């Protein structure tokens, strides 16, 4: 019996997991110790999967490539703006996934899902090409996110950004970076409107005692190694959002976790930690999901996840002071 069968996943998720195994079998560079080689293979895998399982980018979105000032040089970014809107818009800086060592804003998956979410939420999304480990471990990606936020504030008029409704979000490794950037913004006294943290690795501690079935279905067999490449000797208090010393005064948060993700319990713990620090937080747990399946929009479960994401983000950015609540069962 396969891992997917033992987890009682819906057929489209099982098909997607089977295709991952089939494609990786023909990608000898996937998992290579050479970061550039692994990134090439990871991009091929992502794009082939997206072509089969992810809806294409919608009409009605204006996509524009940008350069934003960074500490180590210009940062490449892509702005997704609903064409029906003019003037300043609420804006979210978005950090893609990829295990801290891979991923790019150019992947079909990222292009499609980011454009779709921007259109449906009426929130302008700026997707950032941040630096990657192991060449650029922590704090480089967080430095890039913070610098991008500064640039968006500085160029707000030019880029159609409402600086009073500027937030951050990320998927997987990008969610860790986003959460760390939110902590940094709080410490610098700069207000963020909101943070959206999708399948968040809330802590970089080892994933001890977790179901091997969940690990395999979510591709987490090498999670500890990836976390160490990103961490690169930094203390947990520095680079691991759950392990930060103080969570008071952070931006309101949306945390989305997947039912069968080995990272789920950490994400739930982060939601509880924020709640204890009196930070407004909404927690949603996607039934039937594994770590990577939110982008599987050929499947009804992923469409429901998308609808939850855009509804929560739209509501958060529609008001000056959003006040979401926490419910581990996925209700507000």
C-alpha positions in Angstrom: 0.0 0.0 0.0 1.4 3.4 -1.0 2.0 6.3 1.4 -0.9 8.2 -0.3 -3.3 5.3 0.1 -2.4 4.9 3.8 -3.2 8.6 4.3 -6.6 8.2 2.5 -5.9 11.1 0.2 -8.3 12.1 -2.6 -7.5 10.6 -6.0 -6.2 13.9 -7.6 -3.6 14.2 -4.8 -2.6 10.6 -5.2 -2.2 11.1 -9.0 -0.1 14.2 -8.3 2.2 12.4 -5.9 2.6 9.5 -8.4 3.6 12.0 -11.1 6.2 13.5 -8.8 7.8 10.1 -8.4 7.6 9.5 -12.2 9.1 12.8 -13.1 11.9 12.8 -10.5 12.9 9.3 -11.8 13.9 11.0 -15.1 15.7 14.0 -13.4 19.1 12.8 -12.3 20.0 16.3 -11.1 17.1 16.4 -8.7 18.6 16.3 -5.2 22.1 17.0 -6.5 24.6 18.4 -4.0 25.3 21.1 -6.7 22.7 23.8 -5.9 22.5 25.0 -9.4 21.9 21.5 -10.8 19.2 20.8 -8.2 17.5 24.1 -9.0 17.3 23.3 -12.7 15.7 20.0 -11.9 13.3 21.4 -9.3 12.2 24.0 -11.9 11.5 21.3 -14.5 9.6 19.2 -11.9 7.5 22.2 -10.8 6.6 23.4 -14.3 5.7 19.9 -15.5 3.4 19.4 -12.5 1.8 22.8 -12.9 1.1 22.2 -16.6 -0.9 19.1 -15.6 -2.4 20.1 -12.2 -2.6 23.9 -11.9 -5.0 26.3 -13.5 -3.3 28.7 -15.9 -2.9 32.4 -15.0 -6.3 34.2 -15.3 -7.1 37.1 -17.6 -7.6 40.5 -16.0 -4.2 40.8 -14.3 -1.3 43.1 -15.3 2.1 41.5 -14.6 5.1 43.7 -14.5 8.8 42.9 -13.8 10.4 45.2 -11.3 13.8 45.9 -9.7 13.8 46.8 -6.0 16.8 48.1 -4.1 18.4 45.4 -1.9 21.3 45.4 0.5 23.5 43.4 -1.8 22.3 44.8 -5.1 19.0 45.0 -7.1 16.3 42.5 -6.3 14.1 41.1 -9.1 10.4 41.1 -8.4 7.1 40.7 -10.3 4.1 42.8 -9.6 0.6 41.3 -10.1 -2.1 44.0 -10.2 -5.8 43.6 -11.0 -6.4 45.5 -14.2 -9.8 46.7 -13.2 -8.3 48.9 -10.4 -6.5 52.2 -10.5 -4.7 54.2 -7.9 -3.0 52.9 -4.7 -3.9 49.4 -3.8 -3.3 47.3 -0.6 -0.2 45.4 -1.4 1.4 42.1 -0.2 5.0 41.2 -0.7 5.1 37.5 -1.5 7.9 35.0 -0.9 7.7 31.7 -2.9 8.5 28.2 -1.6 11.3 25.9 -2.4 12.9 24.6 0.7 15.1 27.7 1.1 17.4 26.3 -1.6 15.2 26.4 -4.7 12.2 28.1 -6.3 11.7 31.1 -8.4 9.1 33.7 -9.3 9.3 32.4 -12.9 7.8 28.9 -12.1 4.4 28.3 -13.7 3.0 27.4 -10.3 4.0 30.7 -8.8 3.0 32.8 -11.8 -0.5 31.1 -11.9 -1.4 31.1 -8.2 -0.1 34.5 -7.5 -1.9 36.1 -10.4 -5.1 34.3 -9.4 -4.9 35.3 -5.8 -4.2 39.0 -6.7 -7.3 39.0 -9.1 -9.6 37.4 -6.6 -8.6 39.3 -3.5 -8.1 42.7 -5.2 -4.8 42.9 -3.4 -1.7 43.8 -5.4 0.9 41.1 -4.9 4.7 41.7 -5.5 6.5 38.4 -5.7 10.2 38.6 -4.7 13.1 36.7 -6.1 15.1 36.4 -2.9 18.5 35.0 -2.5 18.8 31.2 -1.8 20.8 29.0 0.5 23.4 27.4 0.7 25.2 30.3 -1.1 23.0 32.8 0.8 21.8 31.4 4.1 20.0 33.2 6.9 19.8 36.2 7.2 20.2 37.0 3.5 16.6 36.0 2.4 15.1 37.9 5.4 17.4 40.9 4.6 16.0 40.8 1.0 12.4 40.8 2.2 12.9 43.7 4.6 14.7 45.7 1.9 11.9 45.0 -0.5 9.3 46.3 2.0 11.4 49.5 2.4 11.5 49.9 -1.4 7.8 49.4 -1.7 7.2 52.1 0.9 9.7 54.4 -0.7 8.2 53.9 -4.2 4.6 53.7 -3.1 3.3 56.4 -5.4 5.1 55.0 -8.5 4.1 51.4 -7.8 0.5 52.0 -6.8 1.1 50.8 -3.2 -1.1 52.0 -0.3 1.7 52.3 2.3 -0.9 52.1 5.1 -2.0 48.6 3.9 1.4 47.0 3.1 1.8 43.4 4.3 3.8 40.3 3.6 3.1 36.6 2.9 4.8 33.4 1.8 4.5 29.8 1.1 6.5 27.1 2.9 10.1 28.3 3.2 8.9 31.7 2.0 6.5 31.7 4.9 9.4 31.3 7.4 11.1 34.2 5.7 8.0 36.3 5.8 7.4 35.6 9.5 11.0 36.5 10.3 10.7 39.7 8.3 7.5 40.6 10.2 9.4 40.2 13.4 12.2 42.4 12.0 9.7 45.0 11.0 8.1 45.0 14.4 11.6 45.5 16.0 12.3 48.4 13.7 9.1 50.1 14.6 7.6 49.8 11.1 4.0 48.8 10.9 2.9 45.9 8.7 -0.8 45.6 7.9 -0.9 41.8 7.7 1.0 38.5 7.3 -0.2 35.5 5.4 1.7 32.3 6.2 0.9 29.3 4.1 2.1 25.8 5.1 4.5 27.5 7.5 7.7 25.8 8.8 7.3 27.7 12.1 10.4 26.2 13.7 13.7 25.0 12.4 13.9 22.4 15.1 14.3 18.7 13.9 10.9 17.1 13.0 11.3 14.5 15.7 8.5 11.9 16.4 6.5 12.7 13.3 4.7 10.2 11.0 6.9 8.8 8.3 3.8 8.6 6.1 3.3 12.3 6.4 6.9 12.9 5.7 7.0 10.9 2.5 3.7 12.3 1.2 4.8 15.9 1.8 8.4 15.4 0.5 9.9 16.0 3.9 12.5 13.3 4.0 15.4 15.8 3.8 13.7 18.6 5.8 16.3 18.7 8.6 19.2 19.1 6.0 17.4 21.9 4.2 16.7 23.7 7.5 20.4 23.5 8.5 21.5 24.8 5.1 19.2 27.8 5.6 20.1 28.2 9.3 23.9 28.0 8.8 24.7 28.3 12.4 22.2 31.0 13.4 20.5 30.4 16.7 16.9 29.3 16.7 15.9 32.5 18.4 17.3 34.4 15.4 15.9 32.5 12.5 13.0 30.3 13.7 9.8 32.3 14.1 8.3 30.1 16.8 11.5 30.3 18.9 11.6 34.2 18.9 11.9 35.7 22.3 8.8 38.0 22.0 5.8 37.9 19.6 3.9 40.9 21.0 3.0 43.7 18.6 3.3 41.6 15.4 1.1 42.2 12.4 -2.2 40.3 12.3 -1.7 36.8 10.8 -3.5 34.3 8.6 -1.9 30.8 9.1 -2.9 28.1 6.7 -1.8 24.5 7.5 -2.3 21.2 5.7 -4.0 18.3 7.5 -1.3 15.7 6.5 1.7 18.0 6.6 4.4 17.1 9.2 4.8 20.9 9.7 1.1 21.2 10.7 1.7 21.0 14.5 4.4 23.7 14.4 2.1 26.0 12.4 -0.7 25.4 15.0 1.7 26.1 17.8 2.7 29.4 16.1 -0.9 30.4 15.9 -1.3 29.7 19.6 1.8 31.6 20.4 0.6 34.7 18.5 -2.8 34.4 20.2 -1.1 34.3 23.6 0.8 37.4 22.6 -2.5 39.1 21.8 -1.8 39.2 18.1 -5.0 38.8 16.0 -4.7 35.5 14.1 -6.8 33.3 11.9 -5.8 29.6 11.7 -7.2 27.4 8.9 -6.4 23.7 8.4 -6.9 22.4 4.9 -8.6 19.0 5.1 -7.0 16.3 2.9 -4.0 18.4 2.0 -0.3 17.5 2.1 2.4 20.1 2.2 2.6 20.9 -1.5 -1.0 20.4 -2.6 -2.5 23.9 -2.2 -1.4 24.7 -5.7 -3.1 21.6 -7.1 -6.1 23.6 -8.4 -7.3 20.9 -10.7 -8.5 19.4 -7.4 -11.6 20.7 -5.5 -9.7 20.7 -2.2 -7.1 23.1 -3.6 -9.8 25.3 -5.0 -11.4 25.5 -1.6 -8.0 26.4 -0.1 -7.6 29.1 -2.7 -11.0 30.5 -1.9 -10.3 30.6 1.8 -7.0 32.3 1.2 -8.4 35.0 -1.0 -11.4 35.6 1.2 -9.3 36.0 4.3 -6.7 38.2 2.6 -9.4 40.4 1.0 -11.1 40.9 4.3 -7.8 41.6 6.1 -6.7 44.3 3.6 -10.2 45.8 3.2 -10.1 47.4 6.7 -7.7 49.6 8.4 -7.4 47.4 11.4 -8.3 43.7 10.7 -9.3 41.6 13.6 -9.4 37.9 12.7 -9.8 35.1 15.2 -8.3 31.7 15.9 -10.2 28.4 15.4 -8.1 25.2 14.9 -11.1 23.5 13.2 -11.0 26.0 10.3 -13.9 28.2 11.3 -13.8 31.9 12.2 
